[in-house]
């Protein structure tokens, strides 16, 4: 117990000597934790946009003899999927339409499109509602009844055409039979997204889009499965794949969607592909890995700076306290008690610095989340409402704090062990 009192008294009396060590620890930890929180929030935002774009946690595709991705009598297939999925799974049909030869027109202004998503809005309301809407939205699902001409478009496209909620725009598309068709659609929502997943992507009613494209009523080209209330693990996905293998002829598990699509030309019978969200995001995952590598590098460098700075400075401070250590030994204090005193002293300093760094990182994240970064090209995929939305990664944050405290204490222990080897008489003879 007396070691604790000595350590606390030493910190109070020598506070001016320890201020610099406290600041090094605080700022190093703060920047590390802020970097982790910001990168975690960026990746979370990106993944959420991808989940909306791809329809949830995984999708099922079907092909025969390279005829394209086609699911006929989809309601029957949908029922089979639901029969082997958990009760909390949202299983719904979709039609992904390649809109590169299609456009919106409004008062003489053309807006090109990349992809049109044909969705059942009632089924996917929870997922699509996670969009940040600048106008309109899914508040009134009656506006999105099956067969309606409602459409959701991105804010950049709406701005390009000077369109607002309630305006009717012309949708021109090339049909399945290579005819040009034009239909009127009504803008019911404008969402904030200028990323690769949103700017040139719009959402229409499944039946309306299918009829405009000239496909039969029993047609779909995706069955999407989403879990709104829980996070799905890799183990869960493999379990779902095994369950689906009992009702469909499944293609082997793929980590890249293109592996399944490239193999469709060799199919002799109806073959289903299980496409987890990650299989759609190989390029994005490379980006995520790069971000993790950069952030990890920054955190490691800052951690080394903290450890080296505090460890080396503490060694100097301990060497200046040789006389004090000699007095402790002269009055009968055992070496392990001296070590415990100095380690507890440094432990208190590190805990205080890490706690202050944790608070400062929260302030830094709050400050950065105020600024609008949507002006940066293609950066919107990492943003929410144009702002960064930091999220704490508890495991990574705790790992940083534990690493800083543990390794720094080891450095202090090394310096302490060297100092207490001196004889009490020699220690008392040392002057600062």
C-alpha positions in Angstrom: 0.0 0.0 0.0 2.9 2.4 0.8 4.2 2.0 -2.8 0.9 3.5 -4.0 1.3 6.5 -1.7 4.9 7.1 -2.7 4.0 6.9 -6.4 1.1 9.3 -6.1 3.2 11.8 -4.0 6.0 11.5 -6.6 3.7 12.4 -9.5 2.3 15.4 -7.6 5.7 16.7 -6.5 7.3 16.1 -9.9 4.3 17.2 -12.0 6.4 19.7 -14.0 8.8 16.9 -15.1 5.9 14.7 -16.2 3.8 17.2 -18.1 5.7 16.5 -21.4 5.3 12.7 -20.9 1.6 13.2 -20.3 1.2 15.3 -23.4 3.1 12.9 -25.6 0.9 10.0 -24.4 -2.3 12.1 -24.7 -1.8 13.4 -28.2 -0.3 10.2 -29.6 -3.3 8.1 -28.3 -5.8 10.8 -29.4 -4.5 10.9 -33.0 -4.3 7.0 -33.1 -7.9 6.5 -31.8 -9.3 9.3 -34.0 -7.7 7.8 -37.1 -9.2 4.4 -36.2 -12.6 5.9 -35.5 -12.7 7.9 -38.8 -11.6 5.0 -40.9 -14.1 2.7 -39.2 -16.9 5.2 -39.9 -15.8 5.6 -43.5 -15.8 1.9 -44.2 -19.2 1.5 -42.4 -20.7 4.2 -44.6 -19.3 2.6 -47.7 -20.6 -0.9 -46.7 -24.1 0.5 -45.9 -24.3 2.1 -49.4 -23.2 -1.2 -50.9 -25.8 -3.1 -49.0 -28.5 -0.9 -50.4 -27.1 -1.1 -53.9 -26.7 -4.9 -53.9 -29.9 -5.6 -51.9 -28.5 -6.8 -48.6 -26.2 -9.4 -47.2 -26.3 -11.7 -50.2 -28.0 -12.3 -53.5 -29.0 -15.4 -55.5 -28.5 -15.5 -59.3 -29.5 -18.2 -61.8 -28.4 -19.0 -65.3 -28.7 -21.8 -67.9 -26.6 -22.2 -71.0 -25.2 -18.6 -71.0 -28.7 -17.2 -71.5 -28.0 -14.5 -69.0 -29.1 -14.1 -65.4 -32.8 -15.1 -65.5 -35.2 -16.4 -62.8 -38.5 -17.4 -64.2 -41.4 -18.4 -62.0 -39.5 -16.4 -59.4 -42.4 -16.5 -56.8 -42.0 -20.3 -56.6 -38.2 -19.9 -56.1 -38.7 -17.1 -53.6 -40.9 -19.4 -51.5 -38.2 -22.1 -51.5 -35.6 -19.6 -50.4 -37.8 -18.3 -47.6 -38.4 -21.9 -46.4 -34.7 -22.4 -45.5 -33.9 -18.9 -44.3 -34.3 -17.7 -40.6 -37.5 -15.9 -39.7 -35.7 -12.5 -39.5 -34.4 -12.7 -43.1 -36.0 -10.3 -45.6 -36.2 -12.2 -48.8 -37.2 -10.2 -51.9 -37.0 -10.2 -55.7 -35.1 -7.6 -57.7 -34.4 -6.7 -61.2 -31.1 -5.1 -62.0 -31.3 -3.2 -65.3 -28.2 -2.1 -67.2 -29.1 1.5 -68.0 -26.0 2.5 -69.9 -28.2 3.0 -73.0 -31.0 4.8 -71.1 -31.5 8.3 -69.9 -33.8 10.6 -68.0 -35.2 13.7 -69.7 -36.7 16.8 -68.2 -37.4 20.1 -70.0 -34.8 19.3 -72.6 -32.1 18.2 -70.2 -30.7 14.7 -70.5 -29.2 12.7 -67.5 -27.5 9.5 -68.3 -27.9 6.5 -66.0 -25.7 3.5 -65.2 -28.1 1.1 -63.3 -31.8 1.0 -62.5 -32.8 -1.1 -59.6 -36.2 -2.6 -59.8 -37.3 -3.2 -56.2 -40.4 -4.0 -54.1 -40.4 -0.8 -52.0 -42.7 -2.3 -49.3 -40.3 -5.3 -48.8 -37.1 -3.2 -48.8 -38.4 -0.1 -46.9 -36.1 -0.6 -43.9 -33.0 -1.0 -46.1 -33.7 1.9 -48.6 -34.9 4.2 -45.8 -31.2 4.3 -44.6 -30.6 6.6 -47.5 -30.1 10.2 -46.6 -32.9 11.9 -48.4 -32.6 15.6 -49.3 -36.2 15.6 -50.6 -39.1 13.1 -50.2 -38.4 9.5 -49.2 -40.3 6.5 -48.1 -42.5 8.1 -45.4 -45.6 7.3 -47.4 -45.4 3.8 -48.8 -48.7 4.3 -50.6 -46.8 6.4 -53.1 -44.7 3.3 -53.9 -47.5 0.7 -54.4 -46.7 -2.2 -56.8 -46.9 -1.0 -60.4 -46.5 2.7 -59.5 -44.2 4.9 -61.6 -42.4 6.2 -58.5 -38.7 6.7 -58.8 -35.8 7.6 -56.4 -32.9 9.5 -57.9 -29.6 10.8 -56.6 -29.1 14.5 -55.7 -26.5 15.1 -58.4 -28.9 13.9 -61.1 -31.7 15.9 -59.6 -29.5 19.0 -59.6 -28.4 18.4 -63.1 -32.0 18.3 -64.4 -33.3 20.9 -61.9 -35.8 18.3 -60.7 -37.7 18.2 -57.4 -40.0 15.7 -55.7 -43.4 15.7 -57.5 -41.9 16.4 -61.0 -42.6 13.9 -63.8 -39.6 13.0 -65.9 -39.3 11.0 -69.1 -37.4 7.7 -68.9 -36.1 6.5 -72.3 -34.8 2.9 -72.4 -33.9 0.2 -74.9 -36.2 -2.8 -74.4 -35.3 -6.5 -74.3 -36.4 -6.7 -77.9 -34.2 -3.8 -78.9 -37.0 -1.3 -79.3 -36.9 2.2 -77.8 -39.5 2.8 -75.2 -40.4 6.0 -73.2 -42.4 6.1 -70.0 -43.2 8.8 -67.5 -41.9 8.4 -64.0 -42.6 10.6 -60.9 -39.8 11.6 -58.6 -40.8 10.6 -55.1 -37.4 10.9 -53.4 -34.0 12.4 -53.9 -31.2 10.8 -52.0 -27.7 12.3 -51.1 -25.2 10.1 -52.8 -22.6 11.0 -55.4 -20.6 7.8 -55.0 -20.1 5.0 -57.5 -23.0 3.2 -55.8 -25.4 6.1 -56.1 -24.9 9.0 -58.5 -26.0 7.2 -61.7 -28.2 4.7 -60.0 -32.0 5.0 -59.6 -34.7 2.9 -57.9 -38.0 2.1 -59.5 -40.9 -0.3 -58.8 -40.0 -3.9 -59.7 -43.2 -4.5 -61.8 -43.1 -1.1 -63.5 -39.5 -1.4 -64.7 -40.0 -5.0 -65.8 -43.0 -4.0 -68.0 -41.2 -1.0 -69.4 -38.2 -3.3 -70.3 -40.6 -5.9 -71.9 -40.1 -8.8 -69.6 -42.8 -11.2 -68.5 -44.5 -11.0 -65.1 -42.9 -14.1 -63.8 -39.4 -12.8 -64.4 -36.6 -11.6 -62.0 -32.9 -11.7 -62.1 -32.0 -11.5 -58.4 -33.3 -12.8 -55.2 -31.8 -10.7 -52.4 -31.6 -11.6 -48.7 -31.1 -9.0 -46.1 -30.9 -9.0 -42.3 -31.8 -5.6 -41.0 -31.5 -6.3 -37.2 -28.2 -8.3 -36.9 -24.8 -8.5 -38.4 -24.1 -11.6 -40.5 -20.8 -13.4 -40.1 -18.8 -15.5 -42.6 -19.9 -18.6 -40.7 -23.6 -17.6 -41.1 -23.2 -17.1 -44.8 -21.7 -20.6 -45.3 -24.5 -22.0 -43.2 -27.1 -20.3 -45.5 -25.2 -21.6 -48.5 -25.4 -25.2 -47.2 -29.2 -24.8 -46.5 -29.8 -23.5 -50.0 -27.8 -26.3 -51.5 -30.6 -28.6 -50.2 -33.2 -27.0 -52.5 -31.2 -25.7 -55.5 -28.4 -26.8 -57.7 -25.8 -24.5 -56.3 -22.5 -23.4 -58.0 -19.5 -23.8 -55.7 -18.9 -21.0 -53.2 -17.3 -17.9 -54.8 -15.4 -15.0 -53.3 -15.7 -13.0 -56.6 -19.0 -12.6 -58.4 -17.2 -12.7 -61.8 -16.1 -16.3 -61.1 -19.8 -17.4 -61.3 -20.7 -15.1 -64.2 -17.7 -16.3 -66.3 -18.7 -19.9 -65.7 -22.4 -19.5 -66.9 -21.5 -20.4 -70.5 -20.7 -23.9 -69.4 -23.9 -24.6 -67.5 -26.0 -27.4 -68.9 -28.8 -27.0 -66.3 -30.2 -24.4 -64.0 -27.4 -23.4 -61.7 -27.6 -21.0 -58.9 -24.9 -18.6 -57.7 -24.6 -17.5 -54.1 -23.2 -14.0 -54.1 -22.3 -12.6 -50.6 -21.9 -8.8 -50.4 -18.1 -9.2 -50.2 -18.1 -11.0 -53.6 -19.4 -7.8 -55.2 -16.8 -5.6 -53.5 -13.4 -7.0 -54.4 -12.1 -3.6 -55.7 -13.6 -1.9 -52.6 -12.1 -4.5 -50.3 -8.7 -3.7 -51.8 -9.4 -0.1 -51.0 -10.4 -1.0 -47.4 -7.3 -3.1 -47.0 -5.2 -0.1 -48.2 -7.0 2.2 -45.7 -6.4 -0.3 -42.9 -2.7 -0.6 -43.9 -2.3 3.2 -43.9 -4.1 3.6 -40.6 -2.3 0.7 -39.0 1.0 2.2 -40.1 0.1 5.6 -38.6 -1.0 4.0 -35.4 2.2 1.9 -35.1 4.4 4.9 -35.8 2.6 6.9 -33.2 2.7 4.0 -30.7 6.5 3.7 -31.2 6.9 7.5 -30.7 4.9 7.3 -27.5 6.9 4.3 -26.2 10.3 5.7 -27.3 9.5 9.1 -25.9 8.1 8.1 -22.6 10.5 5.1 -22.1 13.7 7.1 -22.9 12.6 10.1 -20.9 11.6 8.0 -17.9 15.1 6.4 -18.1 16.7 9.8 -17.7 14.3 10.7 -14.8 15.1 7.4 -13.0 18.8 8.0 -13.4 18.3 11.4 -11.8 16.6 9.7 -8.9 19.5 7.3 -8.1 19.9 9.0 -4.8 16.3 8.6 -3.9 16.5 4.9 -4.9 19.6 4.6 -2.7 17.6 6.0 0.3 14.8 3.5 -0.3 17.4 0.7 -0.3 19.2 2.1 2.7 16.0 2.2 4.8 15.4 -1.5 4.0 13.0 -1.2 1.1 13.2 -4.3 -1.1 14.1 -4.1 -4.7 10.8 -5.5 -5.9 9.0 -2.8 -3.8 11.1 -0.1 -5.5 10.3 -1.6 -8.9 6.6 -1.8 -8.0 6.6 1.9 -6.9 8.2 3.2 -10.1 6.0 1.0 -12.3 2.8 2.1 -10.6 4.0 5.7 -10.9 4.4 5.3 -14.7 1.2 3.2 -14.9 -0.8 6.1 -13.4 0.8 8.5 -15.8 0.0 6.3 -18.8 -3.6 5.6 -17.7 -4.2 9.4 -17.2 -2.6 10.1 -20.6 -4.6 7.4 -22.4 -7.9 8.6 -20.8 -7.2 12.2 -21.8 -6.3 10.9 -25.3 -9.6 9.1 -25.5 -11.5 12.2 -24.6 -9.4 14.3 -27.0 -10.0 11.8 -29.8 -13.8 12.2 -29.3 -13.5 15.9 -29.5 -11.4 15.7 -32.7 -13.9 13.3 -34.3 -16.8 15.6 -33.3 -15.0 18.6 -34.8 -14.2 16.8 -38.1 -17.8 15.5 -38.4 -19.0 19.1 -38.6 -17.2 19.8 -41.9 -18.8 19.0 -45.3 -16.4 16.9 -47.4 -18.8 16.2 -50.2 -16.9 18.6 -52.5 -14.1 16.0 -52.8 -14.8 14.0 -56.0 -15.9 10.3 -55.3 -15.4 10.8 -51.6 -19.1 10.7 -50.9 -19.1 6.9 -50.7 -17.4 7.4 -47.3 -19.7 10.1 -46.0 -23.1 10.4 -44.4 -25.0 13.6 -45.3 -21.7 14.9 -46.7 -19.9 14.5 -43.4 -17.6 12.0 -41.9 -19.3 9.8 -39.3 -16.6 8.4 -37.0 -17.4 5.1 -35.3 -15.3 3.7 -32.4 -13.8 0.3 -33.0 -13.6 -1.0 -29.5 -11.3 -3.9 -30.2 -8.7 -1.8 -32.1 -9.0 1.1 -29.6 -8.4 -1.1 -26.6 -5.5 -2.9 -28.4 -3.8 0.5 -29.0 -4.2 1.6 -25.3 -3.1 -1.8 -24.0 -0.1 -1.9 -26.3 1.0 1.6 -25.3 0.7 0.9 -21.6 2.2 -2.6 -21.7 5.2 -1.9 -23.9 6.0 1.4 -22.2 5.9 -0.3 -18.8 8.3 -2.9 -20.1 10.6 -0.1 -21.2 10.3 1.6 -17.8 10.9 -1.8 -16.1 14.1 -2.3 -18.1 15.4 1.1 -17.0 14.4 0.5 -13.4 16.2 -2.9 -13.3 19.4 -1.3 -14.4 19.1 1.5 -11.8 18.5 -0.7 -8.8 21.7 -2.8 -9.4 23.7 0.0 -7.8 24.7 -0.4 -4.2 23.0 1.9 -1.7 26.3 3.6 -0.7 27.1 4.3 -4.4 23.6 5.6 -5.0 23.7 8.0 -2.0 27.0 9.3 -3.3 25.5 10.3 -6.7 24.5 14.0 -7.1 22.2 15.2 -9.8 
